[in-house]
Amino acid sequence: MKQQDDIKRKPNRLLQGTLVLTIGGMVVKVIGSLNWIILSRVLGGEGIGLYQMAFPVYLLALSLSSAGIPVAISIITAEKVALQDYRGANRVFYLSLAILTATGIALSTLVYFGAEWLIEYKVIRDPRAYYALLALSPAILLVTLLSSFRGYLQGWQNMTPTAVSQIVEQLFRVGAMLLFAVWLLPRGIEYAAGGASMGAGAGAAAGLGVLLYYYWRLQRKCKQELPQEKPKLYIHEPAGSIVRRIVVLALPVSLASIMLPLVQNLDLLIVPARLEVAGYTVEQATELFGYLTGMGVPLVNLATIITAALATSIVPAVSEAKSLGDTGQIRERAVTAMRLTTIVTIPAVAGLWVLGTPIAAFVYHAPAAGEVVRVLSWGVYLLGIHQVTTGVLQGMGYTVLPVINMGIAAAAKVLLNWNLTAMPALGIQGAGWATNADFGVAALLNLYFVAKYTGFRMDLRGLWKSILAAAIMAASIDVIYQLMVRDGVGDAIATLFAICLAGIIYAAVLLMLGGLTENDVRRIPFLGLRLSRLFTKLGLLKCKSER
């Protein structure tokens, strides 16, 4: 009976973790956006430029110092916890923490003492960025330690510490950035930029403090409440074996994280140059490139904030099921994740397609970016699929496959960028379609391997119901927006109203079409049971879905 209860709880735990990470991610983005507005006014374009010159070095150092190890910690910890090998889970964490401490110290020291060399050899063109580099160097160690604790706690399928620490980290980071930037501004813009960079370390220290509290609480719970008998299927694993597993799992994840900025740099090299071939001036090409990378792609990333959280939550959930040899549970969790991905991304595609120009005007005051936003809207669904399938494959231990698939997809993107962007009829829209192809190729390749190893099959019937509901929603909000603008309502108000109404229309139509089952509604964290009863009374949910 207890085992059946556990099985019923686990899909909901996956969705609870997703919800917690989504809320945390949204709060972090709102705080970050407000900070960027204020900081831009304090530092001006010149100060922001100095800060941005140092930041890529910091991000590269972080990628090298953690090297995908937090994901490996999450996977192996979930396996140990599933087998009730809590001592083994702690052993994995201690070994990985030792590795990350060593790499964090090494990279922090290298950046601190290498800052002058980066300036001297013109890797960073403006010598005034020196202070920003120095200020960022301690944060590399702190963020590396932070990521190790997050990976361990995520391995227990507890996403609350990650979400809370992200919010606290962002609050302290923003507060310190503004405080030190204003305090040091009288000494010069280079000192103010360095002061703003100190926020990274302050935020990481605060976030680390939160995670230490959750870690202490978990350890106390393990001693007091969890069973102390011999773990299931216990096999003593030597330290060398654990380290090898961490490296094997972490290295591909690290390569994937490095591949993203690599592809972005390829875009920088190819897209503006090919736009000039299409007949645009240098200034026009730069502006269009800004529309693509600085406006369109961030909107796609914002629209996939739920699937990004879901991808994080599903890694330990799948790893747990795999360690128990339960392929059925892996398949069920993949099905749950893919259903949620379809339900939340399809309406985002339709909404961005219909309201691409008004949203670009409202958010960026750049209605000319609307066309590329509309093209990139198709990438929301594809990116969501890619994120979730990557999480499933990583949870199963196939961390190399998503990297290979990303490499193939990147090659396709480069080829399409070179050809489509240079076509005068397409221009920057060609680059947008190339980006969609990048997401799509990676998603399809991932789907193939998920199906191969789990027996998973796409729910085409549910997909078509979501598409139909999104189409009705899109047509409705388009008419409503046009009518409001024609009646003299401001574009901003009309856009906000249409966005708010879109969610209501989509949910109502999806319920009427049967695209949301009683099982789907019951799995909604915290409110599922109450909503299920309400919708059943209204006749929108008539019977339980098949499992």
C-alpha positions in Angstrom: 0.0 0.0 0.0 2.8 2.4 0.9 4.5 1.7 -2.4 1.3 2.5 -4.3 1.0 5.8 -2.4 4.7 6.6 -3.3 4.0 6.0 -7.0 1.0 8.3 -6.9 2.9 11.0 -5.1 6.0 11.1 -7.3 4.5 12.6 -10.5 3.0 15.3 -8.3 6.4 15.8 -6.6 7.9 16.4 -10.0 5.3 19.0 -10.8 5.7 20.6 -7.3 9.4 21.0 -7.9 8.7 22.5 -11.3 6.3 25.0 -9.8 8.7 26.0 -7.1 11.6 26.5 -9.5 9.3 28.4 -11.9 8.1 30.8 -9.3 11.6 31.3 -8.1 12.9 31.9 -11.6 10.2 34.5 -12.3 10.9 36.4 -9.1 14.6 36.4 -9.9 14.0 37.7 -13.4 11.7 40.5 -12.1 14.3 41.6 -9.5 17.1 41.4 -12.2 15.1 43.5 -14.7 14.4 46.2 -12.1 18.1 46.2 -11.1 19.3 46.5 -14.7 17.1 49.6 -15.2 18.3 51.3 -12.0 22.0 50.2 -12.5 21.9 51.5 -16.1 20.9 55.0 -14.7 23.7 54.9 -12.1 26.5 53.7 -14.3 25.4 54.9 -17.7 26.4 53.1 -20.9 30.1 53.4 -20.3 29.9 51.9 -16.8 27.6 49.1 -18.0 30.1 48.4 -20.9 33.0 48.0 -18.4 30.9 45.6 -16.3 29.9 43.6 -19.4 33.6 43.4 -20.5 34.5 41.5 -17.3 31.4 39.3 -17.1 32.1 36.9 -20.0 35.5 36.0 -18.3 33.6 35.3 -15.1 31.0 33.1 -16.8 33.8 31.1 -18.6 35.6 30.6 -15.3 32.4 29.4 -13.7 31.8 26.9 -16.5 35.3 25.5 -16.1 35.2 25.5 -12.3 32.0 23.6 -11.9 32.2 21.7 -15.2 28.7 20.1 -15.0 29.5 18.5 -11.7 26.3 19.7 -10.0 24.2 17.8 -12.5 26.3 14.7 -11.8 25.8 15.2 -8.1 22.1 15.4 -8.6 22.0 12.2 -10.7 24.2 10.0 -8.4 22.5 11.4 -5.2 19.1 10.5 -6.5 20.3 6.9 -7.2 21.7 6.5 -3.7 18.6 8.0 -2.1 16.3 5.7 -4.1 18.3 2.7 -2.7 18.1 4.3 0.8 21.9 4.5 0.8 22.0 7.9 2.6 25.6 7.4 3.8 26.6 6.8 0.2 24.7 9.9 -1.0 26.7 12.0 1.6 29.9 10.4 0.5 29.2 11.4 -3.1 28.6 14.9 -1.9 31.7 15.2 0.2 33.9 14.0 -2.7 32.3 16.3 -5.2 32.5 19.2 -2.8 36.2 18.6 -2.4 36.7 18.6 -6.2 34.6 21.8 -6.6 36.4 23.6 -3.8 39.8 22.8 -5.4 38.6 24.0 -8.9 36.9 27.0 -7.4 40.0 28.2 -5.6 42.1 27.6 -8.7 39.9 29.5 -11.0 39.3 32.4 -8.6 43.0 32.7 -8.1 43.7 32.5 -11.8 41.2 35.3 -12.6 42.5 37.5 -9.8 46.1 37.3 -10.7 45.4 36.9 -14.5 43.3 40.1 -14.7 46.4 42.3 -15.4 47.5 39.8 -18.2 44.1 40.0 -19.8 44.4 43.8 -19.9 48.0 43.8 -21.0 47.4 41.4 -24.0 44.2 43.2 -25.1 42.0 40.2 -24.4 39.9 42.9 -22.7 40.3 46.1 -24.6 39.6 48.7 -22.0 42.0 48.7 -19.0 39.4 50.2 -16.8 37.6 46.8 -16.6 40.5 45.6 -14.4 38.6 46.4 -11.2 35.5 44.6 -12.3 37.6 41.5 -12.9 39.2 41.7 -9.5 35.8 42.1 -7.8 34.3 39.1 -9.7 37.1 36.7 -8.9 36.0 35.7 -5.3 32.5 35.0 -6.6 33.8 32.1 -8.7 34.6 30.1 -5.6 31.4 31.0 -3.8 29.2 30.2 -6.8 31.0 26.9 -7.4 30.3 25.9 -3.8 26.7 27.1 -4.1 26.2 24.9 -7.2 27.5 21.8 -5.4 24.9 22.2 -2.6 22.1 22.8 -5.1 23.0 19.7 -7.0 23.0 17.6 -3.8 19.7 18.9 -2.5 18.1 18.5 -6.0 19.2 14.9 -5.9 16.8 14.5 -3.0 14.1 15.9 -5.3 13.8 19.0 -3.1 13.7 22.1 -5.3 12.7 24.5 -2.5 16.3 25.2 -1.4 17.3 26.0 -5.0 14.4 28.4 -5.5 14.8 30.2 -2.1 18.5 30.4 -2.5 18.1 31.9 -6.0 15.8 34.6 -4.7 18.0 35.4 -1.7 21.1 35.4 -3.9 19.5 37.8 -6.3 18.2 40.2 -3.6 21.7 40.4 -2.0 23.4 40.6 -5.3 21.2 43.5 -6.5 21.4 45.3 -3.2 25.2 45.0 -3.1 25.6 46.0 -6.8 23.6 49.2 -6.3 25.2 50.1 -2.9 28.8 49.6 -4.0 28.3 51.2 -7.4 26.8 54.4 -5.8 29.4 54.4 -3.0 32.4 54.2 -5.4 31.0 56.3 -8.2 32.7 59.5 -6.9 36.1 57.8 -7.3 35.5 57.2 -11.0 33.4 55.1 -13.4 35.9 52.2 -13.3 35.6 51.9 -9.5 31.8 52.1 -9.7 31.8 49.2 -12.3 34.1 47.2 -9.9 31.6 48.0 -7.1 28.7 46.7 -9.1 30.7 43.5 -9.8 31.1 42.9 -6.0 27.4 42.1 -6.0 28.1 38.7 -7.5 30.1 37.6 -4.5 27.7 39.1 -1.9 24.7 37.3 -3.5 26.6 34.0 -3.7 27.6 34.2 -0.1 23.9 34.9 1.0 22.6 32.1 -1.2 25.3 29.7 0.2 24.1 30.5 3.7 20.5 29.6 2.8 21.7 26.2 1.3 23.8 25.5 4.4 20.7 25.8 6.5 18.7 23.5 4.3 21.6 21.0 4.2 21.8 21.0 8.0 18.1 20.5 8.3 18.2 17.6 5.9 21.1 15.9 7.7 19.2 16.2 11.0 16.1 14.7 9.4 18.3 11.8 8.0 19.5 11.0 11.6 16.1 11.3 13.3 13.5 10.1 10.8 14.9 8.0 7.9 15.4 4.3 8.3 18.8 3.2 9.5 18.7 -0.4 8.3 20.9 -1.7 5.5 20.0 0.0 2.2 18.4 -1.8 -0.6 20.8 -3.4 -3.2 23.7 -1.8 -1.3 27.1 -2.0 -3.0 30.1 -0.2 -1.5 31.5 2.1 -4.1 35.2 3.1 -3.9 36.1 6.8 -3.9 37.9 6.4 -7.2 34.9 4.8 -8.8 32.6 7.7 -7.6 35.1 10.3 -8.9 35.2 8.6 -12.3 31.4 8.5 -12.5 31.2 12.2 -11.6 33.7 13.0 -14.3 32.0 10.8 -17.0 28.6 12.4 -16.2 29.8 15.9 -15.7 32.1 16.3 -18.7 29.4 16.2 -21.4 27.2 18.6 -19.4 30.2 21.0 -19.2 30.7 20.7 -23.0 27.0 21.5 -23.5 27.3 24.6 -21.3 30.3 25.8 -23.3 28.6 25.1 -26.6 25.9 27.7 -26.0 28.3 30.7 -25.9 30.2 29.1 -28.8 27.1 29.1 -30.9 26.3 32.6 -29.9 29.8 33.7 -31.0 29.3 31.9 -34.3 26.1 33.9 -34.7 28.1 37.1 -34.0 30.5 36.2 -36.8 28.0 35.0 -39.4 24.7 36.9 -39.1 25.8 40.5 -39.4 28.2 39.7 -42.2 25.5 37.8 -44.1 23.0 40.6 -43.6 25.5 42.9 -45.3 25.6 40.5 -48.2 21.8 40.7 -48.3 22.2 44.5 -48.9 22.0 46.0 -45.4 24.5 48.6 -44.2 26.7 47.9 -41.2 24.5 50.0 -38.9 21.3 48.2 -40.1 22.9 44.8 -39.7 23.9 45.6 -36.2 20.4 46.8 -35.3 18.8 43.7 -36.8 21.2 41.5 -35.0 20.2 43.2 -31.8 16.5 42.5 -32.6 17.4 38.8 -32.9 19.8 38.2 -30.0 18.8 41.0 -27.6 15.0 41.0 -28.0 13.7 37.9 -29.8 15.8 35.1 -28.1 15.2 36.5 -24.5 11.4 36.4 -25.1 11.7 32.8 -26.2 13.8 32.0 -23.1 11.1 33.8 -20.9 8.4 31.7 -22.6 10.2 28.5 -21.7 10.8 29.3 -18.0 8.5 26.5 -17.0 10.1 23.9 -19.2 13.5 25.0 -18.0 12.4 24.4 -14.4 10.8 21.1 -15.5 14.1 20.0 -17.1 15.9 20.5 -13.8 13.2 18.7 -11.7 13.1 15.7 -14.0 16.8 14.8 -13.8 16.7 13.3 -10.3 13.2 12.0 -10.7 14.3 9.9 -13.7 17.6 8.9 -12.1 15.7 7.6 -9.1 13.4 5.4 -11.2 16.4 4.2 -13.3 18.3 3.1 -10.2 15.3 1.0 -9.1 15.1 -0.5 -12.6 11.6 0.8 -13.1 11.4 1.6 -16.8 7.6 2.1 -16.5 8.1 5.0 -14.0 10.7 6.6 -16.3 8.2 6.4 -19.2 5.4 7.8 -17.0 7.5 10.7 -15.9 8.6 11.5 -19.4 4.9 11.4 -20.5 3.9 13.7 -17.7 6.8 16.1 -18.5 6.0 16.1 -22.3 2.2 16.7 -21.6 3.1 19.7 -19.5 5.5 21.0 -22.1 2.8 20.8 -24.8 0.2 22.4 -22.7 2.3 25.4 -21.7 4.4 26.1 -24.8 1.8 25.7 -27.6 -0.2 28.8 -26.4 3.0 30.7 -26.0 3.8 30.0 -29.7 0.4 31.2 -30.8 0.5 34.3 -28.5 3.9 35.4 -29.7 2.9 34.9 -33.3 -0.2 37.0 -33.1 1.1 39.7 -30.7 4.8 39.6 -31.7 4.9 43.3 -32.8 2.8 44.7 -29.9 4.9 42.8 -27.4 8.1 44.0 -28.9 6.8 47.5 -28.8 5.6 47.2 -25.2 8.7 45.5 -23.8 11.5 47.0 -25.9 9.9 50.1 -27.5 11.0 48.5 -30.8 8.0 47.4 -32.9 10.4 46.7 -35.8 11.6 43.7 -33.8 8.1 42.2 -34.1 8.8 40.2 -37.3 11.7 38.3 -35.9 9.8 37.7 -32.6 7.0 36.2 -34.7 9.4 33.9 -36.5 11.1 32.8 -33.2 7.8 32.1 -31.6 7.8 28.7 -33.3 11.0 27.9 -31.4 9.3 28.1 -28.0 7.7 24.6 -28.4 10.9 23.1 -29.9 13.1 24.6 -27.2 10.7 23.3 -24.5 10.9 19.8 -26.0 14.7 20.0 -26.2 15.0 21.1 -22.6 12.8 18.4 -21.2 14.2 15.5 -23.3 17.7 16.6 -22.3 16.7 16.3 -18.7 15.2 12.8 -19.3 18.4 11.6 -21.0 20.7 13.1 -18.3 18.6 11.5 -15.6 19.1 8.1 -17.4 22.8 8.7 -17.4 23.1 9.4 -21.1 24.7 12.8 -20.7 26.8 12.5 -23.9 23.8 12.1 -26.2 22.3 15.6 -25.7 25.8 17.1 -26.4 26.2 15.2 -29.7 22.7 16.2 -30.7 23.4 19.9 -29.9 26.5 19.7 -32.0 24.6 18.3 -35.0 21.9 21.0 -34.5 24.5 23.7 -34.2 26.1 22.6 -37.5 22.6 22.8 -39.2 22.1 26.3 -37.7 25.4 27.5 -39.1 24.6 26.2 -42.5 21.1 27.7 -42.5 22.4 31.0 -41.1 24.9 31.3 -43.9 22.4 30.7 -46.6 19.0 32.1 -45.3 20.3 35.3 -43.7 22.0 36.4 -47.0 18.6 36.2 -48.9 17.2 39.7 -49.2 13.7 38.4 -48.9 14.4 36.9 -45.5 17.4 38.8 -43.9 17.2 38.6 -40.1 14.1 36.4 -40.4 16.3 33.8 -42.1 18.5 33.8 -39.0 15.4 33.4 -36.9 14.4 30.3 -38.9 17.9 29.0 -38.5 17.6 29.4 -34.7 14.3 27.4 -34.8 16.0 24.7 -36.8 18.7 24.5 -34.1 16.1 23.9 -31.4 14.1 21.5 -33.7 17.0 19.3 -34.8 18.2 18.9 -31.2 14.7 18.2 -30.0 14.0 15.6 -32.6 17.2 13.8 -32.0 16.6 13.8 -28.3 13.1 12.5 -28.8 14.4 9.6 -30.9 16.7 8.4 -28.1 14.1 9.0 -25.3 11.7 6.8 -27.3 14.4 4.2 -28.0 15.4 3.8 -24.3 12.0 4.2 -22.6 9.4 3.2 -25.2 7.9 6.7 -24.9 5.5 7.9 -27.7 4.2 11.4 -28.3 0.6 12.0 -27.4 -0.5 13.3 -30.8 -4.2 13.5 -29.8 -3.3 15.8 -26.9 -1.0 17.8 -29.1 -3.7 18.5 -31.6 -6.1 19.5 -28.9 -3.6 22.0 -27.6 -3.0 23.3 -31.1 -6.7 23.8 -31.7 -7.2 25.5 -28.3 -4.2 27.8 -29.0 -5.5 28.6 -32.5 -8.9 29.7 -31.1 -7.2 31.7 -28.4 -4.9 33.4 -30.9 -7.8 34.3 -33.2 -9.8 35.7 -30.2 -7.0 37.9 -28.8 -6.1 39.2 -32.2 -9.7 40.4 -32.7 -9.9 41.8 -29.2 -6.5 43.6 -29.5 -7.5 45.2 -32.9 -10.9 46.3 -31.6 -9.4 47.9 -28.5 -6.7 49.8 -30.5 -9.4 50.9 -33.0 -11.5 52.2 -30.1 -8.6 54.4 -28.9 -7.2 52.2 -26.1 -3.5 52.5 -25.8 -1.3 49.8 -27.4 0.3 49.0 -24.0 -3.0 48.5 -22.2 -4.5 46.5 -25.2 -1.4 44.3 -25.2 -1.5 43.6 -21.5 -5.3 42.9 -21.6 -4.9 40.5 -24.5 -2.1 38.6 -22.8 -4.1 38.2 -19.6 -7.2 37.2 -21.5 -5.3 34.7 -23.6 -4.6 32.4 -20.7 -8.2 32.3 -19.7 -9.5 31.6 -23.2 -6.9 28.9 -23.8 -7.6 27.1 -20.5 -11.4 27.2 -21.1 -11.2 25.9 -24.6 -8.7 23.2 -23.7 -11.0 22.0 -20.9 -14.0 21.9 -23.3 -12.0 19.9 -25.8 -10.9 17.4 -23.2 -7.3 18.4 -23.5 -7.0 18.6 -19.8 -8.0 15.4 -18.0 -9.0 14.9 -14.4 -5.6 13.3 -13.8 -3.9 16.4 -15.2 -5.9 18.7 -13.0 -5.4 16.6 -9.8 -1.6 16.7 -10.4 -1.5 20.5 -10.2 0.4 21.2 -7.0 -1.5 22.4 -4.0 -4.8 23.3 -5.8 -5.3 20.2 -8.0 -7.9 18.4 -5.9 -10.0 21.5 -5.4 -9.9 22.5 -9.0 -10.7 18.9 -10.0 -13.9 19.0 -7.9 -14.9 22.4 -9.2 -14.4 21.5 -12.9 -16.3 18.2 -12.3 -19.3 20.1 -10.8 -19.2 22.5 -13.8 -19.3 19.5 -16.2 -15.8 20.3 -17.7 -14.3 17.1 -16.2 -16.6 14.1 -16.5 -14.4 11.1 -15.8 -11.0 10.1 -14.7 -8.4 9.8 -17.4 -6.6 6.6 -18.2 -3.3 6.3 -16.5 
